[in-house]
Amino acid sequence: MSVHFDDFDYETTLLACAAGERGAMQRLYEQEAGRLLGVVRRIVRDGALAEDVLHDACVNIWTRAASFDPARGSARGWIYSVARNLALNARRDDRDADVPHDTLQAIDDQASLAAWEAVSRSAQWADSAGRVGHCLSELEPVRRDCILYAYVEGLTQKEIAARVEAPLGTVKAWIQRSLVALRACMSSITPR
């Protein structure tokens, strides 16, 4: 049975994985596999593919655990970014090239918003989601889209520039200024 995420020591478990302790990977899998599979399934929209991606994510987590840097973020966030990035890559690889660009963009926009809504409803994000949602809503729509494309969908700045049909330098500036604005907004709102 999994331990509530507040009680599970993700960082210590990842460090144990990096040291080659197989039991640590087993504990991590038991703790997060169900939620990771849910995240991956929402992205790839195919149960069998999601299970394959989850397997690959677990292998990557095991083999790359030593690359986790606590100074760059939480261990749980790192684990989810590994799974999410593999899922996004699988989804891109599986995409049908014959679908018109406008249709793909509409699907991607809907998926981005659905992913954000799913994250904002989770128990872990309940408190901060409202604050983040409020701060995101304060941004101009195109800048908000750039942030969501980068941090929810994992697109590169070049991919974002193509999607919003803006110069790469402009997109970089929008993202940088938007992150500054989000930090300022988040720090001005007191948590509940």
C-alpha positions in Angstrom: 0.0 0.0 0.0 1.3 3.4 -0.8 2.2 6.0 1.8 0.7 9.5 1.5 3.1 11.6 -0.5 3.7 14.0 2.4 5.0 11.0 4.4 7.1 9.5 1.7 10.8 10.6 1.4 11.2 10.9 -2.4 14.7 12.4 -2.2 16.1 9.6 0.0 14.5 7.0 -2.2 16.0 8.5 -5.3 19.4 8.6 -3.7 19.0 5.0 -2.7 18.1 4.2 -6.4 21.2 6.0 -7.5 23.2 3.8 -5.1 21.7 0.7 -6.8 19.3 -0.3 -4.0 16.6 -2.3 -5.9 14.2 -2.1 -2.9 14.1 1.6 -3.2 12.9 1.4 -6.8 10.3 -1.1 -5.7 9.1 1.3 -3.0 9.0 4.2 -5.4 7.0 2.2 -7.9 4.5 1.1 -5.3 4.2 4.7 -4.1 3.7 6.4 -7.5 3.0 4.0 -10.3 -0.8 4.5 -10.2 -0.5 8.3 -10.3 2.3 8.2 -12.9 0.2 6.0 -15.1 -2.7 8.4 -14.8 -0.5 11.3 -15.9 1.0 9.4 -18.8 -2.4 8.0 -19.9 -3.8 11.6 -20.0 -1.0 12.6 -22.3 -0.8 9.6 -24.7 -4.5 8.8 -24.6 -3.8 5.1 -25.1 -3.8 2.5 -22.2 -1.3 0.1 -23.7 1.1 2.9 -24.8 0.8 4.5 -21.4 1.9 1.2 -19.7 4.9 1.0 -22.1 5.8 4.6 -21.3 5.5 4.0 -17.6 7.8 1.1 -17.9 10.3 3.2 -19.8 10.0 6.0 -17.2 10.7 3.6 -14.4 13.8 2.3 -16.2 14.9 5.9 -16.8 14.3 6.9 -13.2 16.4 3.9 -12.1 19.2 4.5 -14.5 19.3 8.3 -14.2 18.6 8.7 -10.5 22.1 9.9 -9.9 21.4 12.9 -12.1 18.7 14.2 -9.8 19.8 17.5 -8.2 17.8 18.6 -5.2 19.0 22.2 -5.7 17.0 22.2 -9.0 13.7 21.0 -7.7 11.8 18.3 -5.7 12.5 14.6 -6.2 8.8 14.0 -6.8 8.8 16.7 -9.5 11.8 15.2 -11.1 10.2 11.8 -11.2 7.1 13.2 -12.8 9.1 15.2 -15.3 10.8 12.1 -16.5 7.5 10.3 -17.0 5.8 13.4 -18.6 8.7 14.0 -21.0 8.6 10.4 -22.2 4.9 10.6 -22.6 5.1 13.8 -24.6 7.8 12.2 -26.9 5.6 9.1 -27.4 2.6 11.3 -28.2 4.7 13.3 -30.8 6.0 10.1 -32.3 2.5 8.7 -32.6 1.0 11.8 -34.2 -0.5 11.4 -37.7 1.3 13.7 -40.2 -1.8 14.0 -42.4 -3.8 15.9 -39.8 -4.0 19.6 -40.7 -1.9 22.1 -38.6 -5.0 24.0 -37.3 -6.6 20.7 -36.1 -3.4 19.7 -34.4 -3.1 23.1 -32.7 -6.7 22.9 -31.5 -6.1 19.4 -30.1 -2.9 20.6 -28.4 -4.6 23.6 -26.9 -7.4 21.5 -25.5 -4.9 18.9 -24.1 -2.8 21.7 -22.5 -5.8 23.1 -20.7 -7.1 19.6 -19.7 -3.6 18.8 -18.3 -3.6 22.0 -16.4 -7.1 21.4 -15.0 -6.2 17.9 -14.0 -3.1 19.1 -12.2 -5.0 21.9 -10.5 -7.6 19.5 -9.2 -5.1 17.1 -7.5 -4.8 17.2 -3.7 -1.1 18.1 -3.8 -1.8 21.3 -5.8 -5.1 22.2 -4.2 -3.7 25.2 -2.3 -1.3 26.6 -4.9 -3.4 25.8 -8.0 -5.8 28.6 -7.2 -2.9 31.0 -6.8 -1.2 29.8 -10.0 -4.5 29.9 -11.9 -5.2 33.4 -10.8 -1.6 34.5 -11.7 -1.8 32.8 -15.1 -5.1 34.5 -15.8 -3.4 37.9 -15.3 -1.1 37.2 -18.2 -1.9 38.1 -21.8 -3.4 35.1 -23.5 -0.5 34.5 -25.9 2.0 34.7 -23.0 -0.1 32.4 -20.9 -0.2 29.9 -23.8 3.6 30.1 -24.1 4.0 29.3 -20.4 1.5 26.4 -20.6 3.1 25.0 -23.7 6.5 25.1 -22.0 5.7 23.9 -18.6 2.6 21.7 -19.0 3.3 20.3 -22.4 7.1 20.4 -22.3 7.5 22.1 -25.7 10.8 23.7 -26.6 10.8 27.5 -27.2 11.4 26.8 -31.0 8.2 24.5 -31.0 6.3 27.2 -29.1 7.4 29.9 -31.6 6.1 27.7 -34.5 2.9 27.0 -32.7 2.1 30.7 -31.9 3.6 31.9 -35.2 5.9 34.4 -33.5 9.7 34.9 -33.8 11.8 32.8 -31.5 13.3 35.8 -29.8 9.9 37.2 -29.1 8.8 33.9 -27.5 11.9 33.8 -25.4 11.2 37.3 -24.1 7.5 36.5 -23.5 8.4 33.5 -21.4 11.1 35.2 -19.5 8.9 38.3 -18.7 5.9 36.0 -17.9 7.9 34.0 -15.4 9.0 37.2 -13.7 5.4 38.3 -13.6 4.2 34.9 -12.2 6.9 35.0 -9.5 5.9 38.5 -8.4 2.2 37.6 -8.5 2.7 34.3 -6.5 4.8 36.0 -3.9 2.1 38.7 -3.4 -0.6 36.2 -2.7 -0.5 34.7 0.7 -1.2 30.9 0.9 -4.4 29.9 2.7 
